Structures are given as C-alpha cells and as structure tokens.
Amino acid sequence: MALKDGRGETLPSRTITDGLDRAPHRAFLRAMGHDDVAIGQPFAGIVSTGASVTPCSMSLAPQAEAAKAGLKAAGVTPFEFSTITVADSMSMNHAGMRFSLVSREIIADSIEAVTRAHGYDGLIGFAACDKTLPGTMMGMIRVNRPSVFVYGGAALPGRWQGRDIGIVDVYEGVGRVYAGEMDEAELARLEKAGVPTVGSCAGQFTANTMAMVAETLGLALPRSAMMPAVASERRALAEESGRVLGRLIREGGPRPRDLVTRRSLENAAATVAATGGSTNAALHLPAIAHEAGIAFTMEDIAAIFDRTPLLADLKPGGRYWARDLHEVGGVPTVLRAMLEAGVLHGDCPTITGRTIGEIAAAAPAPDGEVVRPADRPIAPTGGVIVLRGSLAPDGAMLKVAGLKRLSHEGPARVFDGEEAAVDAVRRQAYEPGDVIIIRGEGPRGGPGMREMLGVTALIYGQGMGEQVALLTDGRFSGATRGMCIGHVGPEASAGGPLALVRDGDRIRIDARDRVLDLLVDPAELERRRAAWTAPDTAVASPTLRKYARLVGPAHLGAVTH
C-alpha cells in the first residue's frame, strides 16, 4: 500500500520507490547507502546555496548537516542537493552584477527541477545571500510541497576606532579616499575590520529583510531570522527545522501556498516598512506572490507601507544591527509591536501550528530602543515608500528611514549606464543639488537590474550624500542610504519617461506627497519621444539574452514566467 500523508494523498516519492518497474530506481537508492527502512520512509530534499564564494553562504553547510539529523530523527530520509549563489559582495559595481537578479530565477528553476524530477515529499531550503532567499522561497512555493526555510544568519558587526561598523563603512571609506578625507593606509585598516565573521551583511539590508519576510510568512521558525550566523544555537535551530518538516510531511501540514496568502503577504510588506527594510523587498514580494498565483504589485505594497509605522531602529537608516534585534526578541518582538499597532493580520498560519498572532503575543515586549512600542513609533509611516508621478508612472522606490530631508528639486545629470556615473562621481564631476540619473539599468535594459551601492557609497563618502539625489531604473542595495530612488518604471529601454530626460531638466522629488515629477513641458516631451529610438541592449551572454527576452517589469516583480 502506497505511503500517504495526513491529507490522504500518496507521497510523490512513491513514484520513485513503489512497484516492479522501480527496481532499477531502488538499486540506485541502495547504491547511495539506503536500506529498506530508508526507502520505505518519506523523502525530503535539503537544498542549500552554501558555497565558499561569499561569507554569507559559508555558515550553511553545518546547518544543513544538522537538518539532516533532524529529518532522520523524524523518520524521513534526507537527500542533499545544491543550487547557485551569485554573491552581491563580489559582483557589486561591475558588469557581474547583471547576473545577481538573474540568479534568483535560476535558483527557483533549479529547485523545481530537482524536486519534481526526484519526487521529494518536502523541502528544507538554506539560503543566505540576497537573491538566494527569495529564489529559494519561490522554488518552494512553486512546487508546493511541505517546506521549511532556514536563513544562514548575519555576520557580526566589526569594531573600528571604538565603534561598531559594517561593510557600508568600507564602501563609504572609498569615497572618503577619493575626496581626500582618508588615506589609503587608514582605508586598509578599515577594510580589515569591516566584516569580522561569516554571515550576511549585519544590518537590515536585503538578506536580513528577506529573512524577516520568510519568518513573517510562516515559512521559517520563530526567532530564526536575526540569529547571528556564528551562533551555536543555529545548529539546534536547523535540527528542529528537520523535525518540523518531518511532521509537516506526515501530517499533511500547511504547505507553502497555504501560508503565502494575500493576508500574509500584507504582513510581510508591513514588516519591511516597520523595520526600514530593503527596497528590494518590493521586487521580491511580487515575485513570491506570483509563485502562489497571487497578484501583489508595487501599488499594493505602497498602500501597506503608507499605513505602517516605523517601529525598529535598524541600520542603515537607524542605529542597531541584526544582532541587537535578536537580543531583544527578534522578529516576534517586531510582530508584537505591529500587532499592538493594528497592522498585523494575526490569524495567518505558520509551520509551527501556531498563528503569527499567537507567536507575536507570546514575544518579549518592545525594549523601547531597538524596537519601539506601538504608541511611540520612530515615524508614523514606514521606512520605505513608493513614489509616483510624470517620471515614474509605474512607481519608484525610496527608503526614507534615516533621511534628513524628504524633498529635493534640482537639475538632471544624466548617465547611460552605471560605469559612466561611477567615473563622474570618482572625479566629483557633479554639483550640490544635482539629480544624478543612471538609466538603461532596468530588468530588460541592463539586462539584470544592477544594484548601485558602489556609486551611492562613493557619494556618501565624499560628504555629498545629503546634497544630491540619485535615481535609476536599476536597483539599490539594502545597504544604500540617502535620497536614492530605484525601480523607476517603466524602465528607459521600454521607452519610459526616464529615457527622455536630458541634462539640466528640473526634477522634483517629494517623499511626503509620494511624488516624482519631470518638470518639462508635455509638448517638449512629445517631441523628444517622436525622435527617440530604443537603445541596442544586445549582450554577448546567452543567459542574459534569454533573461532579457523573458523578464517582466520591476513593479510586477521582474519575473520570467
């Protein structure tokens, strides 16, 4: 009799193991060391983006090994497989960054391919670097088998000149050298202190933001997101994740699409706003929703951001690190503050069997510093907003957490591509008040929608971070700070208004009114449009050519199917 789950459904693995025709399959399983007991149990895939290409992913291997022990204890046979990591740390500020967002799709596709081909009954996914988190979640949701997500954890901050620092300090140090405010010997000392341990970036950048999203969606165990990568308790967490997956498989417990609903997505977006998280979440949340068959756009996210108070004082806009949030209660404490503020749907289920509201209610109360109580928010609305206007009909993203000013009007300084802008910034060939535009870097036009942390950090390091604005149809790192507007849509290569901007055009940015306008007469814009021709975006890479043909717009998640 075929092995069934708690829903009465035959487990997918039985396609591999049961019947006369499967004798060859069982022979291969025996060659892997599996006996009759192991072959007769449910099968689970352990997929990891672990690698030695970035410190983010170097903590994953021992955690995956611990998950294997948990699965075995739960009577489930584990099978390990790997998928890719494109490290933003190594690809930033050069052409390699074009492959970063592309890797999200490759990860999701590869997880689907292996899971369906091998008939795994459930999945544990380990991820750590920025795009690996949404990519892994997308793969889990697509195959919709019982799944547990495990984040590898953040690095600890470094110490330099008596204060805590992170990688952004190193990026900005480069700008200070170009500005003549730091010598190269001092930068070398800063470089050696910037990232003292393995793990992802230490602030509320993209990796930690998406880890918080996973926990809020109910795909990960409580308090897992902010636990440092080097914490010994991570092994116990991973082993428990294996036991939880075993229960989910046997009991037919909630599957990813039971957890990823419109209400849980609204919770996730609210968590991003409440913590001043990465603008990249507005790219990844629609993509995650898409895998669950839910339309969840930048417009939906904007409405949630506007009704959610900023409650956590986290880097880069605030004062505290992921480590500090973990010490005061982690994500559940943020959720408790959100619940008390009335911005959390408490009835959403999680892999634990408890609702997200029950987890929030049982969490430690906000400490008042790292996490503020509902009646004393840092700001009345979230730390990330969506702008719209004549320059961004489809929207654009701005992180306002920590911004010292919320409006800017100035002349455009236009660059086609990141490299031209970086060269000008290195030479300080721009003026206070400028609006620096980097176009041709959207999902299709790049292709790949590169992050711009290198150029924004140079500007900050030169002491100009609060005196200019920067906007692009590309993306910004979660570590970016300042008046930096990304995801401007439609992108320039699709003929969006950004393609028509010329040097000297006045641009108005008003974060309070959520406005991004090009102050050029409409008749003049029509003349420019009539003369405009689409740029040649052909690239040598077959991977990028295929991506450019398939990818959709940023406000819908830049998905390829």
N, C-alpha and C positions, 0 to 999 in steps of 0.2 A: 504494500500500500504506500502511495506516494506521501512524502513528508509535507505537512501543511502548516501554515501559520495560524495565528489566533483568529484570523478572518475567514478561515476555512479554505484559503487559496493554496494551491500547490506551489511550493517554493521553486523559484526559477532554476536553482541549482540542480533540481531533479532531472531537468532536460539533459544535463551532462552525465548524471550518475545512474539513472534507472533504465533497466531493460537490457535485453540481449544485445541490441545494436550498440550499446555503450560499453561493451567490454574493452575496446581499444582506449576509450577515454579513461576508464578505471585503471587500465595498465599505466597510462601516463601519470595518473594521480599517485599510484603506488611507487612509480619511479621518483616522485618528489618526497617519498617517505611517509605517505598517508596510508593508514591501515583501514580495516573495515569500519572501525568506530568513527574515524575521521571522515571517511567517505559517506557515512550514514548521517552525519550531522549537517546542519545548515552551513553554508559557505559565506564568508564575509571578505570583502576586499578592503585592504588597508592601502590607501593611496597617499603618497607623500610627495611634496615638492622639495624635499630635503636634498641639499647639494652643498658643495663647497665653493659655489660661485659668489656667495654673498654671506655676510654674517647673519643675516635674517634667518636663513634656512639651515644653519649649522646645528641648531638645537633640536631638530626634528627626529633624527634617527633614533636616539634613545627613547624618545616619547613613543614613537611608532612601535618599538620593541616592547614597551610596557603595555601598549594597547593590545598587542598580540597575546600577552599573558592574560589580560582581562577577558578576551574573547574565548580563550581556551578554558578558563575557569567557568565561563557561561555555557560551555558545551557547543561552541561554534568553531569551525575550522577556518583559520585565517590564511589569506593569500596576499602577499605584499606586491605592490607594483608602484612604479614611479611615473611622474609627469614632470614637465619642464618648469624651470624658473628663469625668467628674464629679470635680472636684478636692476632696478632703477638706480641703485647706487653706482653700478658700473656703466650703465648706458646713458646717464644724465649728461646733457649739454653736448651731445654729438649725435651723429646720424643713427647710432644704435638705438636711441630712444624710440625710433619709429616702430620697433618691434615690441615695445612694452605692452601697449594696449592690445596688440595683435595676440600676444601670448595668452591673454585672458580667454580668447575664443579657442585657442589650441588646447589649453588645459581642459576646458569644458568638453570639447570634442573628444579628447583622448580618454577622459573618464567615462564618457558614454560608450566609446568603442570597446574598452576593455571590459566594463561591467556587463554590457549586453552580450558580448562575444563569449564571455566565460561564465555567464549565468550566476553572478554573485547575488546573494539574497539580501545583502545590506552593505553599507559602506561606512568606513571611518576615513575622514579626509583631514590631512595635516597640511597646513599652509602657513606662510609667514611673511613673504614679501608682497608688496602692494597688490598686484594684479592676481597673485595666486589665491588670495582669499575669495574675491568674487568668482573667479574662474572655477574654483573647487565647489563653491556653493551652487553655481549654475549647473555644473555637471550632476551634482546630487539631485537637484530639483528636476532636472530633465529626465533622469532615469526613474525617479520617484520610488526608490526602494528605501526601507528604513535606514536612516543615516544619522551620524553624529559628526559634527565639525569640531576640530581642535586647532586652535591657534598656537603657534610656536612660542609666542611671548615677545615682549620688547626687551631691548638692551637696557642696562642701567645707564643713567647719565654719567658723564665724566666729571672730573674736578680740575679746574684750571684757575689759577690766581684767586683761590678761596671761594669759588662759586661753582655751582653745577652748570655743565654745558652739554650741548648735543651737537649733532652734525651740522645744523644750521649755523652755529657759531663758526665752524670751519669754512663753510661756503662764504659767509659774510666776511671772514678774515681775508679771503682772496680779494674781495672788493676793497678792503681797507689797505691792502698792499698796493693795489692799483691807484688808490687815492693818496698814497704816500703817508698813511697814518699808522702803518705797521711795517716792520721789516720782515724779510723772508725767514730770518732765524727765529723770530717770535712766532710766525705762522707755522714753522716746522714743529715747535713745541706744542702749539695748539692742536695741530694735526694728530700728534701722538696721544693726546688726551681726549679727543672728540668722541670716540666710540670704544669704551674700555672693555666691553664684553660682547659675546654673540647675542643675537636677537635683532628684532626690527627697530626702527627709529623710536626714540624714547618718549616722544611727545604724542599729542593727539593728531598725528598725521594720518595718511591713508590706511596704513596697516592696522593701527590701533582703532581707527574709526570703523573699519570693516569688521574687525573682531568684535567690537561692541554691537554692530549690526547683527552678526551671527548669533550672539547671545540674546539679543532682544527679539529676534525672530523665533527663538526657541530651539535653534539647531545645535546649540552648544550648552555645556553645563554652566550653571551659575558661578560667577566669580572667576571664570577661566580667562576672560579677555585681557585683563590688566595684570595678571600674574606674571612677574618677570621671567624671561626666558631661562635665566640661570637658577631659578628657584627649584629646590629639590622636590617640592610638593607637586611639580609638574608631572613627575613620573606617576605619582598616585592618581593624579587627575586623568592621565592618559589610560591607566589601567581601569579606572572606574568607567571611562568612556567605552571601553571594550565590553564591560559587563552590562552597561546600559544598552548598547547595541544588541547584545545577545537577547536581552529582554524584549526589545522592540521587535526583533525578528520573530521570536517565538510567540509573542502575544499579539502580533499584528498591530503594534502600537503606532502612534501617529507617524505618518510619512511626511517627507518634505512639503508636498503640496497641501497636506492638512495643516501645516504650520505656517507656510508662506501664503497669507491671505491679504486682502486689502487692508484689514484692520491691523495685522501685524506689520505690514509694510509702512503704514502710517506711524506705528510705534517706532519703527526703525528710523524713519526720517526725523521724527521728533527727537530721538536720542542724539542724532547727528547735530541738530540745532541746539539742543540743550547743553552740548559739550563743546560747541565751536569746532566741530569736526571738519574733515577734509571736504573741499568742494567736489572731489572725485566721487563722493557718495551719490551725487546727483546724476552721475553717469552709470554707476554700478547698480543702484536700486532699480531703475527702469529695466536694466538687463536681467536682474534676478527675477523681477516680476514677470518679464516676458517668458521666462522658462516655465513659470507657473500658469501661463495663459492669462495673465492679468495686465491690462493697460494701466501703466502707472508712469506718468510723464513728469517732466520738469515742472509743468504747471501745477500738477497735484502736489509735488514736493514743495513748491513755493508757498502754497496755501498753508501747509503744515509748518513750515519754517516761520511764517508770519504769526502764527498763534502760539508758538512755543517759546517760553522764556529761556534765557541763557543761565544755566544753573551751575556749571562746572568751570572752574578757573584753570584751564589746561593750556599748555604750550601748543602752538607757537604764540597765540594771542595773549595767553594768560601766564600764570606763574608756576604751575605744577606739572609734574611728569606722570606717566602711566604708573610708575612705582608708587607714587604718592596716593593716587586714586585707589590702587589695590589695598594700601594700608588702611584706608578709611572705609572700606567696604566694597570697592569695585563697582561694577555695573549695577548690581542690585541697589546700591545706595542712590545712584543716579535715578534709577527707576522709581524708587520710593519718593524722591523729591518730585518726579514727574507725576506720579500717581496723586500726590497731595496737591499738585498744581492743576489737576484735572486734565492733563494732556497725555494720559496713557490709557489705552484700552486694556483693562485688567483681565478680561475674560479670555485672552488668547492662550491656547495651549502651548506646552513645551515638551521636549523629550523626557523631562523628569516625571511627567504625570501631574505636575502642579501647573496652575496658570501663571502667567507672567505677573499678574496682580498679587497672587499669593507669595511669589518669590520677593516681589517688591515690599510687601507689607512686613515680611519677616526680616528684612535687611536692616543693618545699622542705620540710625538716623543720620542725616547730613551733618558733617562736622562743623559747617559754617564757614570754612575757609576753602578747602579743595572743592567741596560740594555745598552750595548754598541751599537753605530751606526754601520752600515754595513762596513764602511771604517776604523773602529778601533776595530776589534774583540779582544777578550781575547786570542784566539788561532785560527789558520787558519782552523782547523778541529774540529769536535765535541768533546764533553766531554766524550763520550762513544765510545769504539771501539770493533771490533771483531778480535780476533787473530786466526790464523790457523797454522798448522804445524804437525809434526810427532806425537805430543802428543794430538792434537785436530783436527783430520781430519774433523769433523763436526762443528768445531768452538768453541770458548770460549769468554766470555765477560769480559771486563775490563773498569772500569771508570777511565779515565785519568785526568779529571778535578781536578786541585789542586795537582796532583802528582809532587813531586820534582825531580823524576828521572824516566826515561822511559825505562830503560833496567836493566836486572838483570840476573846473571848466578850464580848458586850455587848447592850444593848437596841436594838431596831429603831427606826429613824427613817424612816418610810415616805413616799415621794413617788410620786404617779401622774404620770409623765412627767418628762422632763429639765428643762423650764423651771422647774417648782416647786422642784426640788432646787437648781438654779443660784441661784435667788433666795434660798433659805435659806442657801446657802453664802456668797454675797456678804455677807449680813448676819451671818455667823458664828453662825447660829441652830442650832447643834449643839454637842455636848459631847464631850470626850475619852472614848473608849471606845465611842461610838455605832457602830452598823452602819447606814450610810445605804443605803437601798434605793430604787432607781429602777426602777419596774415599768411595764408597758404599752409597752415599747420593743422587743419581740421582732420577729421577721421579719413575723409576721402582725399583731400588735397595734399596732406602730408607726404604720403599717407601714414596714418598711425597716430595722429593727435598727440604730438610730443608734449611732455611736461617742460616747464620753463623755470625750474628752481635755480638753475645756474645764473640766468640773467637777472632774476629778481634779487637773488642774494648779492650779486655784484652791486646792484643799485643801492641796496641797504648798506652794504659795506662801505660804499662811497659817501654815506651820510645823506643820501637823496631819497630814501625810502618813503618819507612823508611829504616829499615835494613834487613828485611826479606820479602819474597814473600809468598803468600798463594794461593793455587789453589785447586779447588774442582769440582766434578760433581754435587754438590748441588748448592745452590744459595747464594747470599749475599743480605742483606738488602739494600734498597736505602740509608740508613744512613751510610753504610760502606765506609771507605776511606782507601787509601793506595794501595799497589801492590797486590790487591786481585782479583783473576781471578776465575769466576764461569761459570757454564753451560758447563764445559768441556765435549765434546762429541766425539764419543759415550761414554756413561757412563760406569763405571767399571763393573757393573753387566752384561752388554751386551757384555763384552769382549773387550771394548775399550782399547787403549794403556795405559790408566791410571791404568788398572788392572795389568799391567806387571811391573810397576815401583818398584824399590827396594831402600832401604835406601842407600844413597851415590851416586846414579845415578846423573849425571850432567843434569841440565835443563836450557835451555836458553830462556829468555823472552825478546823480543824487540818490544816495543809498536810502535816505529817509522816505522818499517817494517812489523808490524802486525804478528809477528812470535811467536809461542810457540812450541819449539822442545825438544824432549827427546834425549840426546846425548849418545845413546847406539848403539853399532854395530847391524845392522839389523839381522845378523845371531844369535846373542845372544838373541834378542827379539823373533826370531822364536823358539829357544829352550825353552824359557820361555812360549811361547804361547802353545807349544805342551804339556807342563806339567800343564798348567792352567786348573782349573775346576771352573765352575760357583759357586759362593757362595750361600748358602742357605739363601734366603731372605723371608722365610715364617714368617708371623706375626700373632699374635692372633686375631687382629681386623678384623672382616668381611668387614668393609668399606675399610680398606687398602688393604686387599687381592683382593677385587673386582677392586680397583683402579689399583693395580699393574698388573693385567691381561689385563686391557684395555688401559692404558696410553701409548702414543707415545713419541718419543724423544723430548728433550728440543728445538732443533733447529727448530722444526715444531710447537712449542707452548705447548707441553705436554698436548695435548687434548685427550679426551677419546671416541671420536666418529668420 
